[in-house]
């Protein structure tokens, strides 16, 4: 039944439309059928508290959750972008965090099925019920591969770095797995553009992005940090130089 504003009751205003997808119908039916009976209320409360009550939890430990996900996906075949969109958005409409984790893992596995047209969906996932537990994987394993596949999307990251906390963190971390392919001008430029941000999660992300690239080019990171030390927060500096 539609709500008074014409939206389905579980829809988020401004969210991308959920496309029709028989594969998503199958996956979501199996997913809710398999995950719900595995719920553990005591574990759920502990998980919710650990994640600052960003969302309710079913209380399924990660190894069991991923084993159940394999059962859900058995024989389902490879999705196209429409399927990925429908599955991700429909999982995000469910309140419990484990369904969001399922969507993140699914997108990590099948991101190569998605084009640059998936970016608005990714933006919705990043800005809806946002916390580090989904943001970091979406940044490194979804945003990153999308930009690699279509370098023109780097200009979108240039916009995202100036957006809100979690969108900016996504931009900072999207090159986390690039190694030698890292665009160092963007990496260092992003770090400087958000160096004065007061939030822990941005300062930590700056340090993490630099620390990860230091595994590839430690001298470049050391030189950058030394040159920018007066602008970077102590947390960012400490994280960047942790292994140097």
VMD Tcl script that draws the C-alpha trace (Angstrom):
set ca {
  {0.00 0.00 0.00}
  {1.31 3.46 -0.83}
  {1.75 6.03 1.89}
  {-0.05 9.38 1.81}
  {2.80 10.88 -0.18}
  {2.49 8.19 -2.83}
  {5.66 6.34 -1.77}
  {5.71 2.74 -0.63}
  {5.79 2.63 3.20}
  {9.39 1.36 3.27}
  {10.71 3.85 0.71}
  {13.11 6.67 1.55}
  {12.20 10.02 -0.07}
  {14.69 10.78 -2.84}
  {15.95 7.20 -3.00}
  {16.58 5.65 -6.42}
  {13.65 3.62 -7.71}
  {13.87 -0.11 -7.13}
  {13.75 -1.79 -10.54}
  {11.86 -4.99 -11.21}
  {14.13 -7.99 -10.91}
  {13.01 -11.62 -10.71}
  {16.47 -12.45 -9.37}
  {16.01 -9.94 -6.56}
  {12.61 -11.45 -5.80}
  {14.24 -14.85 -5.40}
  {17.20 -13.61 -3.39}
  {15.17 -11.48 -0.98}
  {12.63 -14.25 -0.38}
  {15.41 -16.72 0.40}
  {17.37 -14.19 2.42}
  {14.60 -13.30 4.84}
  {13.58 -16.93 5.10}
  {17.10 -18.05 6.01}
  {18.36 -15.13 8.13}
  {15.34 -14.58 10.40}
  {15.41 -18.01 12.09}
  {19.14 -17.59 12.79}
  {18.56 -14.46 14.89}
  {20.02 -14.36 18.38}
  {18.46 -11.52 20.43}
  {21.26 -11.45 23.00}
  {23.95 -11.17 20.34}
  {21.79 -8.66 18.52}
  {21.74 -6.30 21.47}
  {25.50 -6.52 21.88}
  {26.10 -5.87 18.18}
  {23.74 -2.91 18.17}
  {25.47 -1.40 21.19}
  {28.91 -1.89 19.60}
  {27.70 -0.06 16.50}
  {26.22 2.78 18.57}
  {22.67 1.63 17.74}
  {22.96 2.84 14.16}
  {20.55 0.00 13.28}
  {18.93 -3.04 14.87}
  {20.68 -6.37 14.40}
  {19.58 -9.97 14.03}
  {22.61 -11.11 15.99}
  {24.11 -13.49 13.43}
  {27.92 -13.87 13.75}
  {29.84 -13.05 10.57}
  {31.00 -16.61 9.73}
  {27.47 -17.97 10.11}
  {25.98 -15.03 8.23}
  {28.27 -15.62 5.25}
  {27.59 -19.34 5.28}
  {23.87 -18.61 5.20}
  {24.45 -16.14 2.36}
  {26.04 -18.91 0.31}
  {22.90 -20.95 0.85}
  {20.77 -18.01 -0.26}
  {22.76 -17.53 -3.45}
  {23.17 -21.16 -4.44}
  {22.24 -21.58 -8.09}
  {21.14 -17.97 -8.59}
  {23.59 -17.09 -11.35}
  {25.35 -13.85 -12.19}
  {23.33 -10.62 -11.86}
  {23.28 -7.64 -14.17}
  {23.29 -4.04 -12.95}
  {19.51 -3.99 -12.63}
  {19.64 -7.01 -10.33}
  {22.43 -5.52 -8.24}
  {20.46 -2.31 -7.87}
  {17.27 -4.07 -6.84}
  {18.99 -6.39 -4.37}
  {21.02 -3.60 -2.74}
  {18.10 -1.20 -2.42}
  {15.70 -3.84 -1.14}
  {18.21 -5.04 1.43}
  {18.71 -1.45 2.57}
  {14.94 -1.11 3.07}
  {15.09 -3.87 5.70}
  {15.94 -2.56 9.16}
  {18.39 -5.18 10.43}
  {22.04 -4.52 9.69}
  {22.84 -8.04 8.53}
  {20.72 -7.44 5.43}
  {22.84 -4.38 4.65}
  {25.95 -6.51 5.10}
  {24.55 -9.04 2.66}
  {24.08 -6.27 0.09}
  {27.62 -4.98 0.62}
  {29.09 -8.46 0.19}
  {26.94 -9.02 -2.91}
  {28.10 -5.76 -4.48}
  {31.73 -6.57 -3.68}
  {31.32 -9.86 -5.51}
  {29.48 -8.48 -8.53}
  {30.66 -4.88 -8.85}
  {32.00 -5.72 -12.31}
  {28.38 -6.12 -13.40}
  {27.78 -2.44 -12.63}
  {28.53 0.62 -14.75}
  {28.98 4.27 -13.92}
  {25.19 4.44 -13.86}
  {25.28 2.65 -10.52}
  {26.85 5.67 -8.80}
  {23.54 7.25 -7.64}
  {22.62 3.93 -6.02}
  {25.98 3.82 -4.28}
  {25.50 7.39 -3.08}
  {22.15 6.38 -1.58}
  {23.74 3.43 0.23}
  {26.53 5.65 1.55}
  {24.11 8.26 2.89}
  {21.40 5.97 4.28}
  {21.99 4.43 7.74}
  {25.66 5.35 7.35}
  {28.35 4.03 9.64}
  {31.90 2.79 9.12}
  {30.86 -0.87 8.99}
  {29.24 -0.44 5.57}
  {30.96 2.72 4.35}
  {34.50 1.36 4.33}
  {33.69 -1.73 2.26}
  {31.53 0.29 -0.12}
  {34.38 2.77 -0.58}
  {37.21 0.32 -1.22}
  {35.32 -2.50 -2.93}
  {32.52 -0.75 -4.83}
  {33.42 2.91 -5.40}
  {37.05 2.02 -6.09}
  {36.36 -0.59 -8.78}
  {33.70 1.62 -10.38}
  {36.23 4.44 -10.77}
  {38.84 2.03 -12.10}
  {36.39 0.78 -14.72}
  {35.36 4.31 -15.70}
  {38.07 6.86 -14.83}
  {35.65 9.69 -15.63}
  {34.00 8.88 -12.30}
  {37.04 10.34 -10.56}
  {35.39 13.71 -11.14}
  {32.46 12.49 -9.06}
  {34.91 11.65 -6.27}
  {36.19 15.22 -6.58}
  {32.67 16.34 -5.70}
  {32.18 13.72 -3.01}
  {35.27 14.81 -1.10}
  {33.51 18.12 -0.36}
  {30.25 16.43 0.65}
  {29.11 15.30 4.11}
  {31.11 13.13 6.48}
  {30.39 9.68 5.04}
  {30.46 10.69 1.39}
  {33.80 12.41 1.97}
  {35.13 9.33 3.77}
  {34.11 7.25 0.76}
  {36.08 9.55 -1.54}
  {39.11 9.41 0.75}
  {39.10 5.61 0.85}
  {38.06 4.72 -2.70}
  {41.72 4.27 -3.76}
  {42.56 2.11 -0.77}
  {43.35 -0.97 -2.90}
  {44.89 0.80 -5.89}
  {48.54 0.39 -4.86}
  {50.72 1.46 -7.85}
  {47.64 2.72 -9.71}
  {46.92 5.31 -7.00}
  {46.41 8.84 -8.26}
  {48.69 10.50 -5.73}
  {47.65 14.02 -6.69}
  {44.08 13.12 -5.74}
  {45.08 11.19 -2.65}
  {47.25 13.95 -1.22}
  {44.90 16.67 -2.47}
  {41.91 15.05 -0.77}
  {43.85 14.72 2.46}
  {44.68 18.41 2.43}
  {41.14 19.47 1.46}
  {39.71 17.73 4.51}
  {42.69 18.10 6.84}
  {40.85 20.58 9.05}
  {37.71 18.45 9.39}
  {36.98 18.01 13.10}
  {35.43 14.54 12.94}
  {37.32 11.44 14.06}
  {36.13 9.39 11.07}
  {37.56 11.83 8.52}
  {40.83 12.26 10.37}
  {41.15 8.51 10.75}
  {40.37 7.96 7.06}
  {43.08 10.41 6.02}
  {45.62 8.51 8.08}
  {44.39 5.13 6.86}
  {44.51 6.13 3.19}
  {48.05 7.44 3.61}
  {49.17 4.41 5.63}
  {47.85 2.05 2.98}
  {49.60 3.90 0.17}
  {52.79 3.92 2.26}
  {52.97 0.16 1.64}
  {53.53 1.05 -2.02}
  {55.57 4.25 -1.77}
  {56.70 4.95 1.79}
  {58.97 7.81 0.78}
  {56.16 9.70 -0.93}
  {53.91 9.39 2.12}
  {56.69 10.36 4.51}
  {57.52 13.42 2.43}
  {53.87 14.43 2.15}
  {53.22 14.08 5.86}
  {56.34 16.02 6.78}
  {55.35 18.81 4.41}
  {51.75 18.90 5.59}
  {52.27 18.13 9.28}
  {51.14 21.60 10.35}
  {47.80 21.11 8.57}
  {47.11 17.46 9.38}
  {45.61 16.43 12.71}
  {47.85 14.49 15.11}
  {45.55 11.46 14.60}
  {46.04 11.58 10.82}
  {49.80 11.91 11.18}
  {50.01 9.09 13.70}
  {47.94 6.75 11.54}
  {49.83 7.65 8.35}
  {53.25 6.99 9.86}
  {52.31 4.00 11.99}
  {54.30 1.50 9.93}
  {57.09 3.83 8.74}
}
mol new
graphics top color blue
foreach p $ca { graphics top sphere $p radius 0.5 }
foreach p [lrange $ca 0 end-1] q [lrange $ca 1 end] { graphics top cylinder $p $q radius 0.2 }
display resetview
